[in-house]
Amino acid sequence: MKPKYAVISSLFLAAISSSPARAGGIGVVATGGMHTDRAYYYNRDGQQGIDNQTQPQAGLGVEGLLGDRDDKILGLMRVYWLRDAPPDTPDTQGVEDPVYPDYESLGPRDTAVAEIGVQWGLLGDPAGMQLTLTTLVGTGFYTSDSAATEFFLGDVGIGGTYAIAEAVQLYANIGMNVRHRKIVSYGPAAYAGIRYLFD
């Protein structure tokens, strides 16, 4: 057997023979925020102009956690639907007879998003109230438009959790989203929800 196949086989056997994880949680998450976007326009000579805009976004989804409810460091995965408002009619900065797409007819863009990362407990008690930091990376892996505008996403946020019962936790955080697809887009985003934790 070739060495690389032996390593793969060993990892596969270790994965199927290990005991399943029984500590973690599930939850629902709501999000809202802003992101930067661009509206393009052209003058009579075909020269391109760009109007940089800030547009709202909102979404709803589910999340999963990996780790004991008493741990200060938990694995975190979010899968959610995100709706972006379209660009507005561009401010053409006084360009005469500008040409641009009919942005108002575009409508909002829906995106399926998946992120994975870590929730870090900074101060406090996971069984009570604690200050947290979240770091996630992921992708907008499916978009409703025909232009295939999927993007890479990074997210860093600060927030907190509050246990209202032994297995039920409220949480909220606010942070910065950074997207990349040809250009970098960014903006603040807030997340809030409720989790059921199990050991």
N, C-alpha and C positions, 0 to 999 in steps of 0.2 A: 504494500500500500504506500502511495506517495505521501511524503511528510505533510503536505498541506491538507490532504484528505484525512489523514490521521488526526490532525488538530481539529478539523471540522467535526469529525465523528465523535471525538472526545467531548467537544463542547455540546454537541447535540445530546449525547448520552447524559452528561451532567445536568443539562436543562430539564430533560424529561424525568430524571430520577430525583431531582430536588423536590422538597416539599413545597406545596403551593403557598403563596403569600396570603396570610389571613388578617393582616393589619392594613388599614387604609380607610378610604371613605369615598362617598359620592356626593355630588351636590349640584345645585343649579346656580347659574351666574348670569347677571345682567350687566351690560357695559354701555357706556356712552362717552363721547369725547369729540375731538376735532382732529382733522388731518389737513396737511397742505396739498394743494392740487394746482394744476396749470390749465389755463385756457389760452389757446393759441389763436392768433389772428395774423393777417397778411395785408401789406399795403399794395398800392397799384403796381409796384414793380416786383411783387412776389416775395418781398423780404418779410421774414417771420418776426412777429413780436410775441411776447409772453406776458400774460397777466397772472401773477402768483396770487392764489386765493387760499383762504382757510374755510373748510366746509365741515359740517357736523356729520357724526356717525353714531350708530346705535346697534346693539345686538343682544342676543339671548342664546344660552346654550347650557351645556353640562360640563362637569369636571370630575376628575378622579384623583384621589390622593393615595400615595403609597408610604406607609410608615405607621408606627404606633401613635395613638391619639395623644400620648404624653411626650412624644418626641418634639424637639424644637426644630428639627430639620425634616421636611417632608418632600417627597417627590410630588410633582403637580402636573396634571395634564388638563388642558381646556380644549373643547371642541365646540365651536359656536358659529351661528349665522351672524353676519355683519352687514349692515346696510349703510352705504356711503351716499350722501347727497351729491348730485352732479355739479360740475362747475357752473357758475353763473355766466351770463353774457359778459365778455371781457371788457375791461376798461382799456380802450385802445390808445390812451394818452394823446388824443387829438389827431390821430392819423385820419387823413381824408379818405372817404370811401373804403373803409376796411372790409375785408372779407374774412368770415369765420364760420364755423359750423353752427347749426341751430342747437346750441347747448340746452336750451329750455325744453327741447323735445326729447332729450336723452332719457330723462327719468332717473331714479336712483339705481345704483349698482349693488347687487347682492353678491356676497362672497362667503364661501364656506372656509372657516379658519380652524387650524389645529396648531396648538402650542404645547411644548413640553419644557419643564424646568424644575426649579426648586423654590420652596417657601422656607425662608430662614427666620427662625424666632430670635429676635434681638433682645428684648426685655420682657419680663413678665412670665406668667405661667400658662402653658397651653391648656390646662384644665380650667383656667379662669379667663383673664384678659392678658393679651400680649401684643407687643409691637412687632411687626413683621416686615421683611423685605422679600420681594418676589423677583426672580430673574427667569425669563422664559425666552425661547426662540421657537419659531415655527414658520408657517406659510399660509397665505391665502391660496388654497390649492384648487379652488373652483370658483369661477366668476360667471355671473349670469349674462354678461355681454358677449358679443361675438368676436371681440378683439383679443381674447385670451390674455387678460391683464392680471394673471396670477402674480403674486409677489412674495418675497421673503419678509419676515417680520421678527423684530426683537422688541422686548418689553421689559422695563425695569420699573418697579413700583414700591412704594412705602405704604403701610397700612396697619391694620390690626385685626385680631380675632377676639371673639367673646363667646365663651361656652354658656349657653342658657340651660343646658342639661348635660349629663355625663357624655352623651353621644351626639348632641346637637350643638352646632357652632355657627354663629353669625360671623361674617367677615366683610371687610371692605378695604380697598386700596386705591391709590391714585398714582399714576406714573407717566412715563413717556413711552410712546410707541414710535418705532422707527421702521419704515417700510423701504424696500428697495426693489424697483423694477425699472431699469434704465436710468432712473433718477432716484434720489433719496427724498422721501416724504416723511413727515414727522408731525407729532402733536400730542397733547395730553389726553389721557384716557382714564376713566374710573371704572372699577369693577366692584360689584357687591353681590352677596348671595347667602345661601344657607347650605350647610353640609351635614350629612349623617356620617359619623365616624364609627368604625368597628375595629375590634382587636382580633 
